[in-house]
Amino acid sequence: MDGGSDVGVELRRPRVAPPVCPVDRLPIRRRNAICLRIIVIGALNFVLYTILYAVLGGDAHNGDRKLVETEAGGVAAVYYVRGHFIRTADGMAREVSRSVWIYSYLHSISVWVTSAAMIISMLVLARPHILATMRHGWISGQTFITAFGTLVVLITSTAVFMFAWDMVAQLAE
């Protein structure tokens, strides 16, 4: 028998470690395109919210829902929007329909979500530069990215929960 024969020898390919960060699993161009779309959608949502805030004279989160007695002796809910800086001509809250009030409240909640998505997308786009420039500091780039991203998610989750809780509580009255 020939001692140099490769018969029966299993060829093994070196195992490549999976990417450390989930965003590295996507091709760079696709990842960047997704991040840019998220940023554009978030910016458009914020612009739309700002325009509707100005048109309505505020939003439902700053307004409220009141139960009033009707002429027939029953009770009806009246919905108001109010703004921090924008007021109606007489300086008071503006009455709107229930559907407009609910839409306004949900749009207020969506601004938190899309703003956080924009920040995370910007962080993903800036990640290579952060990692390259924070190599020898008192905190590593990866630690900074993880801590900052976690902080954004926690703050956003808390705000969304508080807004949603307040909306449900007002509707339940």
C-alpha positions in Angstrom: 0.0 0.0 0.0 1.0 3.5 -0.7 1.5 5.5 2.5 0.7 8.8 0.7 -2.7 7.9 -0.5 -5.7 10.1 0.4 -8.2 7.3 0.1 -10.5 7.2 3.1 -9.2 10.6 4.4 -12.0 13.0 5.1 -11.3 16.5 3.9 -12.4 19.1 6.4 -13.1 22.7 5.7 -12.1 25.2 8.3 -15.1 26.4 10.2 -15.8 30.0 10.0 -17.2 31.6 13.1 -20.6 33.2 12.7 -20.7 37.0 12.7 -20.5 38.5 16.2 -23.3 41.0 15.4 -26.6 40.0 13.8 -26.3 43.0 11.4 -23.2 41.5 9.9 -25.2 38.6 8.6 -26.6 40.8 5.8 -24.6 41.9 2.8 -23.4 45.5 3.4 -25.3 47.0 0.5 -28.6 45.4 1.6 -28.1 46.3 5.2 -27.4 50.0 4.3 -30.4 50.1 2.0 -32.6 48.8 4.8 -31.2 51.3 7.3 -31.7 54.2 4.8 -35.3 53.2 4.2 -36.0 53.0 7.9 -34.5 56.5 8.3 -36.6 57.9 5.5 -39.8 56.3 6.8 -39.1 57.6 10.3 -38.4 61.1 9.0 -41.6 61.1 6.9 -43.6 59.9 9.9 -42.2 62.7 12.0 -42.9 65.3 9.3 -46.5 64.0 8.9 -47.0 64.1 12.7 -45.7 67.7 12.8 -48.1 68.8 10.0 -51.1 67.0 11.6 -50.2 68.4 15.0 -50.3 71.9 13.5 -53.5 71.3 11.6 -55.3 69.8 14.6 -53.9 72.3 17.1 -52.2 69.6 19.2 -52.4 65.8 19.8 -54.5 63.5 21.8 -51.8 62.7 24.3 -51.8 66.4 25.4 -55.6 66.5 25.2 -58.1 64.4 27.0 -61.5 62.7 27.0 -64.3 64.0 29.1 -67.7 62.5 29.9 -70.5 65.1 29.5 -74.1 64.9 30.2 -76.3 65.2 27.1 -79.6 67.1 26.8 -81.4 63.8 26.8 -80.0 63.0 30.2 -77.4 60.5 29.0 -73.6 60.6 29.1 -71.4 61.0 26.1 -67.7 61.1 25.6 -66.1 64.3 24.1 -62.6 64.1 22.8 -60.1 67.0 22.8 -56.6 67.6 21.4 -54.3 70.2 22.8 -50.8 71.3 22.1 -47.9 72.5 24.1 -47.2 75.4 21.8 -50.1 75.5 19.4 -53.5 76.6 20.7 -56.8 77.3 19.2 -57.8 80.9 18.7 -59.3 81.1 22.1 -56.4 79.3 23.7 -58.3 76.2 24.7 -58.3 72.6 23.6 -60.0 71.7 20.3 -62.8 69.1 20.2 -62.4 66.3 17.6 -64.1 63.1 16.7 -63.3 59.9 18.6 -61.6 58.4 15.5 -59.4 61.5 15.0 -58.5 61.4 18.7 -57.6 57.7 18.5 -55.6 58.2 15.3 -53.8 61.1 16.9 -52.9 59.1 20.0 -51.7 56.1 17.9 -49.6 58.5 15.7 -48.0 60.0 18.9 -47.0 56.4 19.9 -45.7 55.6 16.4 -43.3 58.6 16.6 -41.5 57.0 19.5 -41.1 53.7 17.6 -40.0 55.3 14.3 -37.6 57.6 16.1 -36.0 54.7 17.9 -35.8 52.8 14.6 -34.0 55.8 13.0 -31.5 56.0 15.9 -30.8 52.3 15.8 -30.4 52.5 11.9 -28.0 55.4 12.2 -26.0 53.5 14.8 -25.8 50.5 12.5 -24.6 52.7 9.7 -22.0 54.4 11.9 -20.9 51.1 13.6 -17.8 50.5 11.5 -16.6 54.0 12.3 -17.4 53.7 15.9 -15.5 50.4 16.2 -12.5 51.9 14.4 -12.3 55.0 16.4 -13.0 53.6 19.9 -10.4 50.8 19.9 -8.1 52.1 22.7 -10.4 54.2 24.9 -11.8 53.5 28.3 -14.8 51.8 26.7 -14.7 49.7 23.5 -16.7 50.6 20.5 -18.8 47.4 20.7 -19.6 48.1 24.3 -20.7 51.6 23.5 -22.9 50.5 20.6 -24.5 47.8 22.7 -25.1 50.1 25.7 -26.4 53.0 23.5 -28.7 50.7 21.5 -30.0 49.1 24.7 -30.7 52.5 26.3 -32.6 53.6 23.1 -34.7 50.4 23.3 -35.4 50.8 27.0 -36.4 54.4 26.8 -38.6 53.8 23.8 -40.3 50.8 25.3 -41.0 52.7 28.4 -42.4 55.7 26.5 -44.6 53.5 24.3 -45.9 51.6 27.3 -46.7 54.8 29.2 -48.5 56.4 26.1 -50.4 53.2 25.4 -51.4 52.8 29.1 -52.6 56.4 29.2 -54.6 55.9 26.0 -56.3 52.8 27.2 -57.0 54.3 30.6 -58.6 57.3 29.1 -60.8 55.2 26.8 -61.8 52.9 29.7 -63.2 55.8 31.8 
